[in-house]
Amino acid sequence: MHGKSKTKLGIGVIGCGNISMTYLRNAALFGGVELRACADISADMAELRAREYGIRALGVDALLADPDIDLVLNLTIPAAHFDISFSALSAGKHVFTEKPLATTAADGRRLVDEAAKRGLLIGSAPDTFLGAAGRRARRLMDEGAIGKPVTGTAFMMGRGMEHWHPNPQFYYQPGGGPVFDMGPYYLTMLVNLLGPVERVMAMATRGHEERLITADGPFKNTTFKVGTPTNILSLLEFRSGATVTFGASWDVFRHSNHPIELHGTEGSLRLPDPDTFGGTVSLSARGVDWADFASESELYGARNWPYAAPDRANYRMLGVADLSRALATGRKPRASGELALHVLEIMEAILASGESRDSVAVNGTVDQPPLLGEEEAASLLG
């Protein structure tokens, strides 16, 4: 490892948009990582983040060539994920990328293969399954709290981005949409709890062919064409035999579906929104009243975002800290490229099935990541 510290992984951030602020802020929580530089297609944006967090602003090529950078944190838009990650691996850097790993499974596989060929680690968001709620749910599943999993539901439904995001167009193009944008949170959590998916069946539609931007900004009151399905219902068949309905839609004003419910031979488990690290996990053993397990007092479960009025847990950077530990101990990171690739394969199969209206086999498989134990979770902190 190069750089200023032999004990810390030197991080270079590429992509200084909105999500970067959460990663940059949270880096200070963890002992195994150190922010060193940032870069962006906009030099002004990179300079702004550099001033805010006391790091260097560089061009992309300069950051990739910098010997003080051990890992590239890729926070660019989805369409750029493959190119930036591949360039970083080619430069001998480890990679952690925002989701999705790439916009196609073929490109995702190239990244995983390239990292393996070069002896580098690649990881990918989401790392939310490592939060307090995800760890609690995984412990309960591993302990057999619901017996053999049989069925379940997972729903991500809302009105989309154009009413709050000033530049939402890319969310509605190939590589975006509710499956590619939000699906990774739900599907990663499901694979973490149930193992790999073997086959999917889906139906996909678009509620609107054009969307009107109502958020404040330069594109307010303009329209854009939708290039990917915005309403998808799918059935996931897991290798374990469990079947789960997964719905993802940006055409819903309001609903009452719980984010994730799993039902087994001995009981039922209810999970909070997997886009956050905390929340309440509930267990019903053989039909009795729900027993709630709140997470606000647990590690990576306390409300910490937004600053002004925190109402959710957001510890993005936890996956990078786990990757740093994996590098030091010779194991695979939990939020690994292989896990992200399997999720990408599931998402691609869902969209393919939605188009063909036939069942589609999911290529590839992955092992469930090992549970992040409480002692190890605490040891990642600075």
Salt bridges, closest charged atoms under 4 A:
GLU34 OE1 - ARG36 NE 2.82
GLU52 OE1 - ARG49 NH1 2.97
ASP66 OD2 - ARG56 NH1 2.78
ASP70 OD2 - ARG36 NH1 3.73
GLU114 OE1 - LYS117 NZ 3.37
GLU114 OE2 - ARG118 NE 2.60
ASP142 OD1 - ARG138 NE 3.00
GLU162 OE2 - ARG211 NH1 2.95
ASP181 OD1 - LYS99 NZ 3.02
GLU198 OE2 - ARG239 NE 3.59
GLU209 OE1 - ARG206 NH1 3.37
ASP216 OD1 - LYS220 NZ 2.90
ASP251 OD1 - ARG211 NH2 2.77
GLU261 OE1 - HIS263 NE2 3.37
GLU266 OE1 - ARG286 NH1 2.63
ASP275 OD1 - ARG316 NH2 2.65
GLU296 OE2 - ARG303 NE 2.97
GLU298 OE2 - ARG136 NH2 2.67
ASP311 OD1 - ARG312 NE 2.75
ASP322 OD1 - ARG331 NH2 2.75
ASP322 OD1 - ARG334 NH1 2.74
GLU345 OE2 - ARG109 NH2 2.87
GLU345 OE1 - HIS342 ND1 3.62
GLU374 OE2 - ARG135 NE 2.79
GLU374 OE2 - ARG139 NH1 2.90
GLU376 OE2 - ARG331 NH2 2.92
GLU376 OE1 - ARG334 NH2 2.97
